[in-house]
């Protein structure tokens, strides 16, 4: 998801720029001030509770803010991302936002701060007050709001500056000039976003062949836990010895081994533009593990692509591989093949559902030639990457 916070003092022009940003990037707009004013106009309990505080220029309690944000997010589950206008306003709210996005398996791309001189801000808000009739656009309230901003909100800049996500933007000038400054920073940050794909499917679906081609085409690092484990087995390492008995039986290798191998592979590529994971995660526990591993890199799974394949098709492919130079021990025994397919069917539904709930799942037919399947996968990958941008 593309999540952006638009920051700046009252009167900096956040509302105007937000409209342009949400249209360009197809984002859900969350402006706590606007939502609270709607609540007040509708006379809701939350609105009545917030009314007195807003009219005095104060900040509404975090409990109320969290409720309205969560309500808004739940109303737009398929959003490409979220634009937060005027939130977070305190360091406490910055931590709250981290938690809210973490719950969505996402994070903030950047905080863009519109920088405008104080006298310009006051002039803008007084003029706006004549037109809008807003009770908080009066001179005495404006002074309180600016003081609140300076005392409580500016430390938020340090919070995100420390995370290298804070960008001050000159907010003075024509609307389109300011907009170009904002989008230039967003596009620069998007260039650095890692794209991480999970290629999913039953044994024999052709994941290895397709994953390697996708990795080459989109400049991603290919990670196959099966291949890494077979390397350990060939080298006779302790991990390899443990993994061998599980792999020979067609069972899932203990997660501790997979974690160590994936961590090592990731550390070898600190400048990677992203990773493609072949056949991992294959269980719901592994899905949580992968999220944790990627979270440490301040990234997450972009999408899971399933290569769908019938049981008969998988059986034929695995039997054919058993007669080739790429044959593996577990390809030789029909009973082990059937066992592997049964394990996949039992475990896969939960993994697919996990990513479906995050709108990160797509199923692609595995029928046809290798090139035909690759073309379908590529089209889906490009569509996903385009939506992320």
Protein Blocks (a to p, Z undefined) as FASTA:
>chain_A
ZZdddeddehilmmmmmmmmmmmnopacddfklmmmmmmmnopaklmmmmmmmmnopacd
fklmmmmmmmmmmmmmmbgbdcdehiafbfklmmmmmmmmmmnopadfbdcdddddfklm
mmmmmmmmmmnopaklcfklmmmmmmmmmmmmmmmmmmmmmnopaccddfbdcfklmmmm
mmmmmmmmmmmpccddddeddehilmmmmmmmmmmmnopacddfklmmmmmmmnopaklm
mmmmmmmnopacdfklmmmmmmmmmmmmmmbgbdcdehiafbfklmmmmmmmmmmnopac
fbdcdddddfklmmmmmmmmmmmmkbcfklmpmklmmmmmmmmmmmmmmmmmmmmmnopa
ccddfedcfklmmmmmmmmmmmmmmmmZZ
